Amino acid sequence: DAMGLEDGAALMNLLEARAAPTVVACGHVHQAITGWGGGVRWLTTPSTCSQARPFADRFVDDDLGPGFRWFELRDDGRWESGVERLPAPAPRLA
């Protein structure tokens, strides 16, 4: 969408210069997304409220319930992450 970092190119340059694998986690995108780009593992977190239907031209509520991303960080540098979901709210009556 039209939202983004004011200087996203500078962030990518900084991340790509790192020797070690890098993980970036961010939120407020109303979807749980994982992927790779520029040698970086990207993780987003779902909203604790409504979810956005992926690939829609405008915001459309998805049927998924609210959720959150958890992380387990280990002393040896390994990590795990997952998404937990709550039941989807009942449809609103008009």
Backbone bond lengths (Angstrom), bond angles and torsions (degrees), N, CA, C in turn:
res aa  C-N    CA-C-N  psi(-1)  N-CA   C-N-CA  omega(-1)  CA-C   N-CA-C  phi
1 D - - - 1.449 - - 1.526 109.88 -
2 A 1.289 116.73 -168.58 1.469 120.85 -174.95 1.527 112.99 -78.97
3 M 1.319 117.79 -12.27 1.467 119.82 -179.85 1.516 109.93 -80.07
4 G 1.316 115.67 147.41 1.456 120.10 177.46 1.510 110.21 -176.73
5 L 1.300 116.15 176.28 1.456 120.60 177.09 1.518 110.21 -72.92
6 E 1.309 116.28 146.21 1.461 119.86 178.30 1.519 111.55 -64.11
7 D 1.329 117.55 -34.48 1.457 120.56 -179.83 1.527 109.54 -133.04
8 G 1.323 115.47 59.60 1.459 121.23 -178.27 1.519 113.31 -61.90
9 A 1.320 117.58 -31.50 1.468 120.65 179.30 1.530 110.48 -64.22
10 A 1.325 117.55 -39.16 1.470 120.78 178.58 1.524 110.37 -64.69
11 L 1.319 117.68 -39.82 1.462 120.99 177.10 1.521 110.22 -62.82
12 M 1.328 117.91 -45.93 1.461 120.64 179.63 1.520 111.36 -62.06
13 N 1.324 118.16 -40.48 1.468 120.96 177.26 1.517 110.76 -60.34
14 L 1.312 117.06 -43.29 1.468 121.78 178.70 1.528 110.92 -63.44
15 L 1.309 117.17 -46.14 1.464 120.72 -178.64 1.524 112.27 -67.35
16 E 1.321 117.41 -40.06 1.463 120.92 -178.55 1.524 112.03 -69.38
17 A 1.336 118.20 -20.95 1.461 121.88 179.97 1.527 112.28 -79.79
18 R 1.317 117.43 -11.60 1.470 120.53 -178.89 1.522 110.45 -74.15
19 A 1.340 116.31 141.58 1.460 121.09 178.25 1.527 111.33 -78.74
20 A 1.332 116.55 -34.82 1.462 120.71 -176.77 1.533 110.28 -86.33
21 P 1.326 116.94 152.67 1.462 118.64 173.59 1.525 110.35 -58.30
22 T 1.290 116.13 143.40 1.456 121.38 -176.36 1.512 109.83 -122.81
23 V 1.320 115.07 144.14 1.458 122.27 175.65 1.521 107.70 -120.46
24 V 1.316 116.10 132.91 1.457 121.24 175.01 1.521 107.20 -121.07
25 A 1.334 115.40 125.59 1.461 120.86 177.31 1.518 108.37 -116.87
26 C 1.304 115.40 135.61 1.457 119.28 178.58 1.523 108.82 -145.66
27 G 1.296 114.44 168.37 1.451 118.23 -176.15 1.506 112.59 -136.03
28 H 1.287 113.17 -162.93 1.458 125.16 -177.96 1.525 111.51 58.25
29 V 1.309 115.44 42.57 1.462 120.00 174.17 1.527 111.46 -117.15
30 H 1.326 117.14 -2.60 1.457 122.96 175.90 1.528 113.36 60.64
31 Q 1.343 116.47 22.34 1.461 122.16 174.78 1.529 108.25 -150.35
32 A 1.319 115.65 149.63 1.463 120.76 172.89 1.520 107.40 -96.57
33 I 1.325 116.55 110.66 1.458 121.79 -176.67 1.526 108.42 -125.18
34 T 1.323 116.97 139.75 1.461 121.62 171.85 1.522 107.56 -129.60
35 G 1.320 115.93 145.07 1.453 119.04 178.87 1.514 111.56 -176.15
36 W 1.315 114.99 175.31 1.453 123.26 177.72 1.518 108.65 -117.37
37 G 1.327 117.02 143.62 1.458 121.56 175.07 1.512 109.60 -166.17
38 G 1.312 117.63 128.43 1.462 120.85 179.29 1.512 113.21 63.38
39 G 1.335 117.70 31.23 1.457 121.16 -178.80 1.520 113.40 73.84
40 V 1.320 117.21 14.66 1.462 122.80 -177.18 1.526 109.13 -119.55
41 R 1.305 115.98 137.94 1.461 121.69 172.71 1.525 106.64 -87.05
42 W 1.332 116.88 120.85 1.457 122.65 -178.06 1.515 109.62 -106.69
43 L 1.328 116.64 131.75 1.462 122.49 177.72 1.521 108.77 -130.60
44 T 1.299 117.07 134.47 1.453 120.00 172.26 1.517 108.06 -118.37
45 T 1.299 115.00 165.89 1.450 119.75 -177.90 1.523 110.03 -118.68
46 P 1.326 116.45 145.59 1.452 118.05 177.52 1.529 110.18 -71.57
47 S 1.291 114.94 168.05 1.460 120.74 178.47 1.527 110.05 -79.19
48 T 1.312 116.13 151.55 1.463 120.24 172.14 1.526 109.91 -83.92
49 C 1.310 115.91 7.51 1.468 122.65 179.54 1.533 108.00 -124.35
50 S 1.314 118.08 -116.28 1.464 121.52 -177.73 1.525 111.02 -90.51
51 Q 1.331 115.02 153.81 1.458 121.63 179.97 1.527 109.26 -107.37
52 A 1.315 115.78 148.92 1.464 120.58 178.54 1.521 109.48 -95.17
53 R 1.296 116.60 137.93 1.461 121.13 176.17 1.528 108.16 -70.40
54 P 1.335 118.31 125.56 1.471 121.11 -178.43 1.531 112.03 -60.07
55 F 1.312 115.67 144.05 1.466 125.34 173.89 1.527 114.19 64.80
56 A 1.323 118.17 16.66 1.469 120.03 176.15 1.525 108.96 -79.35
57 D 1.321 116.87 149.37 1.467 121.71 178.90 1.518 112.32 -70.27
58 R 1.320 117.37 -24.87 1.459 122.31 177.01 1.520 106.79 -141.50
59 F 1.346 116.84 171.61 1.462 119.31 -178.18 1.521 110.15 -65.16
60 V 1.326 114.78 122.22 1.457 122.47 175.58 1.515 106.51 -130.49
61 D 1.332 117.19 128.67 1.464 120.12 178.62 1.519 110.57 -60.23
62 D 1.333 115.26 133.19 1.455 121.50 173.91 1.523 108.10 -90.12
63 D 1.309 117.38 164.74 1.463 121.49 -179.68 1.522 112.78 -81.21
64 L 1.323 117.80 -8.14 1.460 121.14 -179.42 1.520 110.77 -70.22
65 G 1.316 115.56 148.27 1.453 120.16 178.09 1.519 111.49 -81.21
66 P 1.327 116.71 172.80 1.462 121.14 177.71 1.525 110.44 -60.73
67 G 1.307 115.66 158.27 1.458 118.38 -178.63 1.508 112.70 -157.61
68 F 1.322 113.96 -179.18 1.460 121.30 177.21 1.518 108.77 -152.07
69 R 1.318 116.43 157.22 1.462 122.27 176.74 1.519 108.01 -104.03
70 W 1.319 116.61 135.00 1.462 121.47 176.03 1.526 109.34 -112.01
71 F 1.326 114.92 156.34 1.466 122.25 177.80 1.515 109.17 -131.28
72 E 1.323 115.71 141.88 1.463 122.32 168.73 1.525 106.12 -120.88
73 L 1.332 115.96 115.39 1.470 122.26 -179.22 1.516 108.66 -103.85
74 R 1.321 117.24 126.56 1.462 121.66 -176.72 1.523 110.84 -102.60
75 D 1.309 116.27 156.06 1.460 121.99 -179.12 1.526 112.77 -61.76
76 D 1.328 117.41 -27.43 1.467 120.12 -178.01 1.536 112.88 -86.59
77 G 1.329 118.05 6.95 1.454 122.11 177.80 1.517 114.29 94.97
78 R 1.325 116.94 -12.41 1.465 118.53 177.57 1.523 109.66 -75.48
79 W 1.312 115.37 158.94 1.452 119.88 179.44 1.519 110.19 -149.85
80 E 1.287 115.10 160.20 1.457 122.42 174.10 1.513 107.57 -134.98
81 S 1.313 115.47 152.91 1.450 120.77 177.34 1.517 108.64 -147.72
82 G 1.295 115.90 150.51 1.450 121.32 176.92 1.516 110.12 -154.73
83 V 1.291 115.44 172.15 1.458 121.68 179.18 1.514 108.59 -118.85
84 E 1.304 116.09 132.47 1.461 122.61 175.08 1.521 107.73 -110.36
85 R 1.303 116.03 140.55 1.463 121.78 -179.60 1.521 111.23 -119.86
86 L 1.312 115.66 146.25 1.456 122.84 170.64 1.523 106.96 -96.07
87 P 1.307 117.57 162.43 1.471 119.01 178.06 1.534 110.14 -59.04
88 A 1.309 114.89 145.63 1.471 120.10 177.57 1.527 108.57 -66.41
89 P 1.331 117.33 142.72 1.459 119.48 178.09 1.521 110.75 -67.43
90 A 1.316 115.20 155.09 1.467 120.04 177.66 1.528 109.18 -66.50
91 P 1.325 117.49 145.47 1.478 120.00 178.60 1.521 110.61 -57.99
92 R 1.305 115.71 145.01 1.475 121.14 177.40 1.529 108.96 -80.29
93 L 1.300 115.08 140.95 1.465 120.20 176.66 1.522 108.74 -88.70
94 A 1.298 116.71 136.35 1.480 120.13 -177.81 1.505 110.98 -80.61
